[in-house]
Amino acid sequence: MGIPIVAPHAAGFAQQAFAQGWGTPIREHSADGVANAVLEACDRLNELRDHLRPPEDQLTAMLREVTSKAESRHSAGTLRRLAYRLLGN
């Protein structure tokens, strides 16, 4: 997280990066395919960086998701206190 990536177009781990605009797919499984993807990423580096979210935003989103999913197992008061301490709101 936090850096643009180049990865095979079918790689599951890279789908979020492609969808959010901070990844460049390797479309052809060959040396030329890798080279073309790296060159494309270099040409688009500023654009790729612009689509990244700062790591603290990713952490905040992850903590919100965790507390949201935990609601069914814990009291609302406990979760509000946890969210307030971790997220400050």
Biopython code that builds the backbone (N, CA, C, O; Angstrom):
import numpy as np
from Bio.PDB.StructureBuilder import StructureBuilder

atoms = [
    (1, "MET", "N", (0.833, -1.192, 0.000)),
    (1, "MET", "CA", (0.000, 0.000, 0.000)),
    (1, "MET", "C", (0.874, 1.251, 0.000)),
    (1, "MET", "O", (1.957, 1.284, 0.583)),
    (2, "GLY", "N", (0.372, 2.254, -0.661)),
    (2, "GLY", "CA", (1.053, 3.525, -0.627)),
    (2, "GLY", "C", (1.993, 3.798, -1.781)),
    (2, "GLY", "O", (2.536, 4.898, -1.878)),
    (3, "ILE", "N", (2.206, 2.812, -2.674)),
    (3, "ILE", "CA", (3.052, 3.061, -3.843)),
    (3, "ILE", "C", (2.342, 2.525, -5.084)),
    (3, "ILE", "O", (1.613, 1.537, -5.002)),
    (4, "PRO", "N", (2.551, 3.170, -6.232)),
    (4, "PRO", "CA", (1.982, 2.627, -7.468)),
    (4, "PRO", "C", (2.587, 1.249, -7.752)),
    (4, "PRO", "O", (3.730, 0.976, -7.386)),
    (5, "ILE", "N", (1.805, 0.384, -8.409)),
    (5, "ILE", "CA", (2.304, -0.960, -8.696)),
    (5, "ILE", "C", (2.179, -1.296, -10.176)),
    (5, "ILE", "O", (1.387, -0.703, -10.908)),
    (6, "VAL", "N", (2.987, -2.264, -10.590)),
    (6, "VAL", "CA", (2.894, -2.907, -11.895)),
    (6, "VAL", "C", (2.732, -4.390, -11.585)),
    (6, "VAL", "O", (3.546, -4.969, -10.865)),
    (7, "ALA", "N", (1.680, -5.007, -12.129)),
    (7, "ALA", "CA", (1.399, -6.408, -11.819)),
    (7, "ALA", "C", (0.649, -7.045, -12.986)),
    (7, "ALA", "O", (0.070, -6.343, -13.815)),
    (8, "PRO", "N", (0.660, -8.393, -13.050)),
    (8, "PRO", "CA", (-0.105, -9.067, -14.098)),
    (8, "PRO", "C", (-1.581, -8.662, -14.047)),
    (8, "PRO", "O", (-2.146, -8.503, -12.965)),
    (9, "HIS", "N", (-2.196, -8.497, -15.205)),
    (9, "HIS", "CA", (-3.572, -7.994, -15.267)),
    (9, "HIS", "C", (-4.570, -8.874, -14.538)),
    (9, "HIS", "O", (-5.608, -8.377, -14.100)),
    (10, "ALA", "N", (-4.296, -10.162, -14.391)),
    (10, "ALA", "CA", (-5.233, -11.063, -13.725)),
    (10, "ALA", "C", (-4.917, -11.269, -12.246)),
    (10, "ALA", "O", (-5.605, -12.041, -11.578)),
    (11, "ALA", "N", (-3.905, -10.605, -11.727)),
    (11, "ALA", "CA", (-3.507, -10.800, -10.328)),
    (11, "ALA", "C", (-4.583, -10.257, -9.393)),
    (11, "ALA", "O", (-4.908, -9.070, -9.427)),
    (12, "GLY", "N", (-5.125, -11.130, -8.568)),
    (12, "GLY", "CA", (-6.176, -10.723, -7.642)),
    (12, "GLY", "C", (-5.749, -9.621, -6.702)),
    (12, "GLY", "O", (-6.523, -8.705, -6.423)),
    (13, "PHE", "N", (-4.519, -9.698, -6.207)),
    (13, "PHE", "CA", (-4.042, -8.701, -5.251)),
    (13, "PHE", "C", (-3.953, -7.308, -5.851)),
    (13, "PHE", "O", (-3.928, -6.322, -5.114)),
    (14, "ALA", "N", (-3.905, -7.209, -7.171)),
    (14, "ALA", "CA", (-3.714, -5.911, -7.822)),
    (14, "ALA", "C", (-5.003, -5.291, -8.348)),
    (14, "ALA", "O", (-4.979, -4.164, -8.842)),
    (15, "GLN", "N", (-6.120, -5.993, -8.256)),
    (15, "GLN", "CA", (-7.364, -5.492, -8.843)),
    (15, "GLN", "C", (-7.799, -4.156, -8.244)),
    (15, "GLN", "O", (-8.283, -3.283, -8.964)),
    (16, "GLN", "N", (-7.634, -3.994, -6.948)),
    (16, "GLN", "CA", (-7.988, -2.722, -6.313)),
    (16, "GLN", "C", (-7.133, -1.586, -6.878)),
    (16, "GLN", "O", (-7.640, -0.495, -7.139)),
    (17, "ALA", "N", (-5.855, -1.840, -7.063)),
    (17, "ALA", "CA", (-4.956, -0.814, -7.609)),
    (17, "ALA", "C", (-5.373, -0.425, -9.023)),
    (17, "ALA", "O", (-5.365, 0.755, -9.373)),
    (18, "PHE", "N", (-5.734, -1.410, -9.830)),
    (18, "PHE", "CA", (-6.171, -1.111, -11.192)),
    (18, "PHE", "C", (-7.481, -0.324, -11.173)),
    (18, "PHE", "O", (-7.628, 0.660, -11.898)),
    (19, "ALA", "N", (-8.421, -0.754, -10.351)),
    (19, "ALA", "CA", (-9.736, -0.103, -10.291)),
    (19, "ALA", "C", (-9.645, 1.330, -9.778)),
    (19, "ALA", "O", (-10.397, 2.201, -10.216)),
    (20, "GLN", "N", (-8.723, 1.570, -8.850)),
    (20, "GLN", "CA", (-8.601, 2.900, -8.252)),
    (20, "GLN", "C", (-7.593, 3.785, -8.981)),
    (20, "GLN", "O", (-7.404, 4.944, -8.612)),
    (21, "GLY", "N", (-6.952, 3.249, -10.002)),
    (21, "GLY", "CA", (-6.076, 4.065, -10.826)),
    (21, "GLY", "C", (-4.650, 4.221, -10.353)),
    (21, "GLY", "O", (-3.946, 5.109, -10.834)),
    (22, "TRP", "N", (-4.194, 3.384, -9.418)),
    (22, "TRP", "CA", (-2.808, 3.493, -8.972)),
    (22, "TRP", "C", (-1.983, 2.252, -9.309)),
    (22, "TRP", "O", (-0.936, 2.007, -8.711)),
    (23, "GLY", "N", (-2.475, 1.470, -10.282)),
    (23, "GLY", "CA", (-1.729, 0.310, -10.741)),
    (23, "GLY", "C", (-1.733, 0.225, -12.257)),
    (23, "GLY", "O", (-2.670, 0.679, -12.914)),
    (24, "THR", "N", (-0.678, -0.362, -12.803)),
    (24, "THR", "CA", (-0.566, -0.566, -14.246)),
    (24, "THR", "C", (-0.476, -2.065, -14.508)),
    (24, "THR", "O", (0.412, -2.733, -13.977)),
    (25, "PRO", "N", (-1.387, -2.602, -15.321)),
    (25, "PRO", "CA", (-1.368, -4.046, -15.568)),
    (25, "PRO", "C", (-0.333, -4.465, -16.605)),
    (25, "PRO", "O", (-0.060, -3.746, -17.567)),
    (26, "ILE", "N", (0.229, -5.637, -16.386)),
    (26, "ILE", "CA", (1.071, -6.292, -17.392)),
    (26, "ILE", "C", (0.097, -7.106, -18.239)),
    (26, "ILE", "O", (-0.459, -8.100, -17.770)),
    (27, "ARG", "N", (-0.104, -6.691, -19.466)),
    (27, "ARG", "CA", (-1.137, -7.298, -20.310)),
    (27, "ARG", "C", (-0.652, -8.537, -21.067)),
    (27, "ARG", "O", (-1.459, -9.379, -21.463)),
    (28, "GLU", "N", (0.642, -8.648, -21.264)),
    (28, "GLU", "CA", (1.205, -9.762, -22.028)),
    (28, "GLU", "C", (2.298, -10.412, -21.182)),
    (28, "GLU", "O", (3.197, -9.729, -20.690)),
    (29, "HIS", "N", (2.218, -11.729, -21.015)),
    (29, "HIS", "CA", (3.201, -12.444, -20.200)),
    (29, "HIS", "C", (4.458, -12.735, -21.016)),
    (29, "HIS", "O", (4.668, -13.845, -21.503)),
    (30, "SER", "N", (5.286, -11.697, -21.148)),
    (30, "SER", "CA", (6.551, -11.810, -21.875)),
    (30, "SER", "C", (7.456, -10.687, -21.385)),
    (30, "SER", "O", (7.015, -9.786, -20.672)),
    (31, "ALA", "N", (8.708, -10.752, -21.771)),
    (31, "ALA", "CA", (9.636, -9.679, -21.398)),
    (31, "ALA", "C", (9.158, -8.340, -21.957)),
    (31, "ALA", "O", (9.236, -7.315, -21.280)),
    (32, "ASP", "N", (8.663, -8.355, -23.195)),
    (32, "ASP", "CA", (8.142, -7.117, -23.785)),
    (32, "ASP", "C", (6.923, -6.613, -23.027)),
    (32, "ASP", "O", (6.760, -5.408, -22.835)),
    (33, "GLY", "N", (6.069, -7.532, -22.597)),
    (33, "GLY", "CA", (4.879, -7.138, -21.843)),
    (33, "GLY", "C", (5.233, -6.453, -20.537)),
    (33, "GLY", "O", (4.632, -5.442, -20.174)),
    (34, "VAL", "N", (6.216, -7.010, -19.829)),
    (34, "VAL", "CA", (6.667, -6.400, -18.572)),
    (34, "VAL", "C", (7.303, -5.045, -18.853)),
    (34, "VAL", "O", (7.009, -4.063, -18.170)),
    (35, "ALA", "N", (8.168, -4.991, -19.850)),
    (35, "ALA", "CA", (8.839, -3.729, -20.186)),
    (35, "ALA", "C", (7.827, -2.656, -20.575)),
    (35, "ALA", "O", (7.952, -1.504, -20.157)),
    (36, "ASN", "N", (6.833, -3.025, -21.367)),
    (36, "ASN", "CA", (5.815, -2.053, -21.777)),
    (36, "ASN", "C", (5.021, -1.535, -20.584)),
    (36, "ASN", "O", (4.723, -0.343, -20.508)),
    (37, "ALA", "N", (4.678, -2.419, -19.657)),
    (37, "ALA", "CA", (3.926, -1.997, -18.475)),
    (37, "ALA", "C", (4.757, -1.065, -17.598)),
    (37, "ALA", "O", (4.242, -0.069, -17.088)),
    (38, "VAL", "N", (6.028, -1.378, -17.420)),
    (38, "VAL", "CA", (6.905, -0.519, -16.613)),
    (38, "VAL", "C", (7.066, 0.844, -17.281)),
    (38, "VAL", "O", (7.012, 1.873, -16.608)),
    (39, "LEU", "N", (7.263, 0.856, -18.590)),
    (39, "LEU", "CA", (7.379, 2.135, -19.304)),
    (39, "LEU", "C", (6.087, 2.944, -19.202)),
    (39, "LEU", "O", (6.127, 4.160, -19.014)),
    (40, "GLU", "N", (4.941, 2.270, -19.326)),
    (40, "GLU", "CA", (3.655, 2.961, -19.180)),
    (40, "GLU", "C", (3.526, 3.559, -17.780)),
    (40, "GLU", "O", (3.087, 4.698, -17.621)),
    (41, "ALA", "N", (3.914, 2.780, -16.768)),
    (41, "ALA", "CA", (3.839, 3.274, -15.390)),
    (41, "ALA", "C", (4.757, 4.479, -15.195)),
    (41, "ALA", "O", (4.382, 5.445, -14.531)),
    (42, "CYS", "N", (5.944, 4.425, -15.765)),
    (42, "CYS", "CA", (6.864, 5.568, -15.653)),
    (42, "CYS", "C", (6.273, 6.810, -16.313)),
    (42, "CYS", "O", (6.377, 7.913, -15.776)),
    (43, "ASP", "N", (5.659, 6.629, -17.470)),
    (43, "ASP", "CA", (5.034, 7.757, -18.169)),
    (43, "ASP", "C", (3.862, 8.337, -17.381)),
    (43, "ASP", "O", (3.576, 9.531, -17.470)),
    (44, "ARG", "N", (3.188, 7.487, -16.612)),
    (44, "ARG", "CA", (1.990, 7.907, -15.874)),
    (44, "ARG", "C", (2.243, 8.068, -14.375)),
    (44, "ARG", "O", (1.288, 8.137, -13.602)),
    (45, "LEU", "N", (3.487, 8.127, -13.954)),
    (45, "LEU", "CA", (3.803, 8.089, -12.528)),
    (45, "LEU", "C", (3.065, 9.152, -11.715)),
    (45, "LEU", "O", (2.521, 8.840, -10.656)),
    (46, "ASN", "N", (3.034, 10.378, -12.179)),
    (46, "ASN", "CA", (2.324, 11.420, -11.427)),
    (46, "ASN", "C", (0.837, 11.107, -11.318)),
    (46, "ASN", "O", (0.237, 11.291, -10.259)),
    (47, "GLU", "N", (0.248, 10.637, -12.402)),
    (47, "GLU", "CA", (-1.173, 10.257, -12.385)),
    (47, "GLU", "C", (-1.415, 9.108, -11.408)),
    (47, "GLU", "O", (-2.374, 9.139, -10.637)),
    (48, "LEU", "N", (-0.546, 8.095, -11.440)),
    (48, "LEU", "CA", (-0.686, 6.956, -10.528)),
    (48, "LEU", "C", (-0.592, 7.415, -9.079)),
    (48, "LEU", "O", (-1.381, 6.985, -8.238)),
    (49, "ARG", "N", (0.360, 8.279, -8.787)),
    (49, "ARG", "CA", (0.520, 8.795, -7.418)),
    (49, "ARG", "C", (-0.698, 9.595, -6.977)),
    (49, "ARG", "O", (-1.097, 9.535, -5.814)),
    (50, "ASP", "N", (-1.288, 10.344, -7.903)),
    (50, "ASP", "CA", (-2.455, 11.161, -7.563)),
    (50, "ASP", "C", (-3.640, 10.319, -7.113)),
    (50, "ASP", "O", (-4.496, 10.799, -6.370)),
    (51, "HIS", "N", (-3.696, 9.071, -7.555)),
    (51, "HIS", "CA", (-4.816, 8.203, -7.193)),
    (51, "HIS", "C", (-4.607, 7.459, -5.874)),
    (51, "HIS", "O", (-5.518, 6.788, -5.390)),
    (52, "LEU", "N", (-3.440, 7.570, -5.305)),
    (52, "LEU", "CA", (-3.172, 6.906, -4.029)),
    (52, "LEU", "C", (-3.835, 7.659, -2.897)),
    (52, "LEU", "O", (-3.917, 8.888, -2.910)),
    (53, "ARG", "N", (-4.309, 6.907, -1.916)),
    (53, "ARG", "CA", (-4.786, 7.528, -0.692)),
    (53, "ARG", "C", (-3.640, 7.477, 0.304)),
    (53, "ARG", "O", (-2.896, 6.496, 0.338)),
    (54, "PRO", "N", (-3.487, 8.517, 1.113)),
    (54, "PRO", "CA", (-2.444, 8.462, 2.141)),
    (54, "PRO", "C", (-2.677, 7.264, 3.066)),
    (54, "PRO", "O", (-3.825, 6.905, 3.328)),
    (55, "PRO", "N", (-1.597, 6.640, 3.566)),
    (55, "PRO", "CA", (-1.746, 5.474, 4.442)),
    (55, "PRO", "C", (-2.670, 5.724, 5.625)),
    (55, "PRO", "O", (-3.396, 4.818, 6.033)),
    (56, "GLU", "N", (-2.663, 6.949, 6.196)),
    (56, "GLU", "CA", (-3.533, 7.204, 7.342)),
    (56, "GLU", "C", (-5.004, 7.129, 6.946)),
    (56, "GLU", "O", (-5.838, 6.731, 7.759)),
    (57, "ASP", "N", (-5.339, 7.506, 5.705)),
    (57, "ASP", "CA", (-6.715, 7.365, 5.238)),
    (57, "ASP", "C", (-7.092, 5.896, 5.114)),
    (57, "ASP", "O", (-8.223, 5.519, 5.419)),
    (58, "GLN", "N", (-6.162, 5.069, 4.672)),
    (58, "GLN", "CA", (-6.418, 3.639, 4.562)),
    (58, "GLN", "C", (-6.631, 3.042, 5.944)),
    (58, "GLN", "O", (-7.510, 2.200, 6.127)),
    (59, "LEU", "N", (-5.835, 3.468, 6.920)),
    (59, "LEU", "CA", (-5.973, 2.968, 8.277)),
    (59, "LEU", "C", (-7.319, 3.375, 8.854)),
    (59, "LEU", "O", (-8.003, 2.558, 9.469)),
    (60, "THR", "N", (-7.701, 4.625, 8.660)),
    (60, "THR", "CA", (-8.986, 5.094, 9.165)),
    (60, "THR", "C", (-10.122, 4.286, 8.555)),
    (60, "THR", "O", (-11.034, 3.867, 9.268)),
    (61, "ALA", "N", (-10.080, 4.064, 7.255)),
    (61, "ALA", "CA", (-11.125, 3.284, 6.588)),
    (61, "ALA", "C", (-11.164, 1.858, 7.121)),
    (61, "ALA", "O", (-12.243, 1.305, 7.335)),
    (62, "MET", "N", (-9.995, 1.257, 7.335)),
    (62, "MET", "CA", (-9.940, -0.101, 7.848)),
    (62, "MET", "C", (-10.500, -0.173, 9.265)),
    (62, "MET", "O", (-11.251, -1.093, 9.589)),
    (63, "LEU", "N", (-10.141, 0.792, 10.112)),
    (63, "LEU", "CA", (-10.656, 0.797, 11.481)),
    (63, "LEU", "C", (-12.167, 1.001, 11.499)),
    (63, "LEU", "O", (-12.864, 0.376, 12.298)),
    (64, "ARG", "N", (-12.672, 1.855, 10.641)),
    (64, "ARG", "CA", (-14.125, 2.043, 10.553)),
    (64, "ARG", "C", (-14.810, 0.737, 10.140)),
    (64, "ARG", "O", (-15.854, 0.386, 10.690)),
    (65, "GLU", "N", (-14.237, 0.030, 9.191)),
    (65, "GLU", "CA", (-14.818, -1.231, 8.739)),
    (65, "GLU", "C", (-14.801, -2.274, 9.850)),
    (65, "GLU", "O", (-15.784, -2.986, 10.051)),
    (66, "VAL", "N", (-13.689, -2.365, 10.570)),
    (66, "VAL", "CA", (-13.584, -3.333, 11.663)),
    (66, "VAL", "C", (-14.616, -3.037, 12.741)),
    (66, "VAL", "O", (-15.305, -3.946, 13.205)),
    (67, "THR", "N", (-14.730, -1.776, 13.142)),
    (67, "THR", "CA", (-15.703, -1.447, 14.190)),
    (67, "THR", "C", (-17.128, -1.670, 13.696)),
    (67, "THR", "O", (-17.992, -2.082, 14.469)),
    (68, "SER", "N", (-17.378, -1.406, 12.431)),
    (68, "SER", "CA", (-18.712, -1.629, 11.876)),
    (68, "SER", "C", (-19.076, -3.117, 11.901)),
    (68, "SER", "O", (-20.190, -3.479, 12.278)),
    (69, "LYS", "N", (-18.145, -3.967, 11.504)),
    (69, "LYS", "CA", (-18.408, -5.405, 11.475)),
    (69, "LYS", "C", (-18.509, -5.998, 12.879)),
    (69, "LYS", "O", (-19.162, -7.021, 13.080)),
    (70, "ALA", "N", (-17.866, -5.358, 13.837)),
    (70, "ALA", "CA", (-17.889, -5.877, 15.203)),
    (70, "ALA", "C", (-19.176, -5.527, 15.941)),
    (70, "ALA", "O", (-19.427, -6.071, 17.017)),
    (71, "GLU", "N", (-19.989, -4.641, 15.399)),
    (71, "GLU", "CA", (-21.196, -4.197, 16.088)),
    (71, "GLU", "C", (-22.122, -5.342, 16.463)),
    (71, "GLU", "O", (-22.778, -5.291, 17.503)),
    (72, "SER", "N", (-22.183, -6.353, 15.647)),
    (72, "SER", "CA", (-23.085, -7.466, 15.938)),
    (72, "SER", "C", (-22.611, -8.304, 17.123)),
    (72, "SER", "O", (-23.387, -9.081, 17.679)),
    (73, "ARG", "N", (-21.360, -8.156, 17.510)),
    (73, "ARG", "CA", (-20.814, -8.966, 18.601)),
    (73, "ARG", "C", (-20.551, -8.187, 19.878)),
    (73, "ARG", "O", (-20.291, -8.794, 20.918)),
    (74, "HIS", "N", (-20.608, -6.876, 19.832)),
    (74, "HIS", "CA", (-20.275, -6.060, 20.995)),
    (74, "HIS", "C", (-21.327, -4.985, 21.194)),
    (74, "HIS", "O", (-22.064, -4.637, 20.271)),
    (75, "SER", "N", (-21.385, -4.461, 22.417)),
    (75, "SER", "CA", (-22.362, -3.410, 22.689)),
    (75, "SER", "C", (-22.001, -2.138, 21.936)),
    (75, "SER", "O", (-20.829, -1.873, 21.667)),
    (76, "ALA", "N", (-23.011, -1.365, 21.602)),
    (76, "ALA", "CA", (-22.799, -0.114, 20.870)),
    (76, "ALA", "C", (-21.937, 0.849, 21.669)),
    (76, "ALA", "O", (-21.107, 1.556, 21.097)),
    (77, "GLY", "N", (-22.120, 0.888, 22.977)),
    (77, "GLY", "CA", (-21.331, 1.797, 23.815)),
    (77, "GLY", "C", (-19.844, 1.471, 23.771)),
    (77, "GLY", "O", (-19.010, 2.371, 23.680)),
    (78, "THR", "N", (-19.515, 0.196, 23.836)),
    (78, "THR", "CA", (-18.117, -0.221, 23.769)),
    (78, "THR", "C", (-17.506, 0.168, 22.430)),
    (78, "THR", "O", (-16.380, 0.663, 22.370)),
    (79, "LEU", "N", (-18.250, -0.056, 21.368)),
    (79, "LEU", "CA", (-17.741, 0.275, 20.036)),
    (79, "LEU", "C", (-17.598, 1.779, 19.834)),
    (79, "LEU", "O", (-16.648, 2.223, 19.190)),
    (80, "ARG", "N", (-18.521, 2.566, 20.369)),
    (80, "ARG", "CA", (-18.394, 4.027, 20.258)),
    (80, "ARG", "C", (-17.139, 4.506, 20.972)),
    (80, "ARG", "O", (-16.415, 5.360, 20.460)),
    (81, "ARG", "N", (-16.881, 3.953, 22.160)),
    (81, "ARG", "CA", (-15.670, 4.344, 22.902)),
    (81, "ARG", "C", (-14.415, 3.945, 22.122)),
    (81, "ARG", "O", (-13.460, 4.718, 22.041)),
    (82, "LEU", "N", (-14.419, 2.748, 21.553)),
    (82, "LEU", "CA", (-13.276, 2.288, 20.761)),
    (82, "LEU", "C", (-13.068, 3.188, 19.542)),
    (82, "LEU", "O", (-11.946, 3.608, 19.261)),
    (83, "ALA", "N", (-14.138, 3.479, 18.829)),
    (83, "ALA", "CA", (-14.031, 4.335, 17.646)),
    (83, "ALA", "C", (-13.541, 5.724, 18.027)),
    (83, "ALA", "O", (-12.715, 6.303, 17.322)),
    (84, "TYR", "N", (-14.037, 6.261, 19.127)),
    (84, "TYR", "CA", (-13.621, 7.595, 19.552)),
    (84, "TYR", "C", (-12.126, 7.616, 19.864)),
    (84, "TYR", "O", (-11.416, 8.543, 19.476)),
    (85, "ARG", "N", (-11.651, 6.579, 20.573)),
    (85, "ARG", "CA", (-10.223, 6.534, 20.928)),
    (85, "ARG", "C", (-9.343, 6.336, 19.706)),
    (85, "ARG", "O", (-8.270, 6.934, 19.614)),
    (86, "LEU", "N", (-9.781, 5.504, 18.766)),
    (86, "LEU", "CA", (-8.953, 5.211, 17.594)),
    (86, "LEU", "C", (-9.065, 6.259, 16.498)),
    (86, "LEU", "O", (-8.081, 6.580, 15.831)),
    (87, "LEU", "N", (-10.270, 6.792, 16.315)),
    (87, "LEU", "CA", (-10.516, 7.683, 15.187)),
    (87, "LEU", "C", (-10.664, 9.140, 15.584)),
    (87, "LEU", "O", (-10.527, 10.034, 14.750)),
    (88, "GLY", "N", (-10.941, 9.378, 16.849)),
    (88, "GLY", "CA", (-11.062, 10.751, 17.323)),
    (88, "GLY", "C", (-12.349, 11.438, 16.924)),
    (88, "GLY", "O", (-12.423, 12.667, 16.956)),
    (89, "ASN", "N", (-13.381, 10.670, 16.544)),
    (89, "ASN", "CA", (-14.674, 11.304, 16.233)),
    (89, "ASN", "C", (-15.815, 10.387, 16.534)),
    (89, "ASN", "O", (-16.972, 10.755, 16.334)),
]
sb = StructureBuilder()
sb.init_structure("model")
sb.init_model(0)
sb.init_chain("A")
sb.init_seg("    ")
for serial, (resi, resn, name, xyz) in enumerate(atoms, 1):
    if name == "N":
        sb.init_residue(resn, " ", resi, " ")
    sb.init_atom(name, np.array(xyz, "f"), 0.0, 1.0, " ", f" {name:<3s}", serial, name[0])
structure = sb.get_structure()
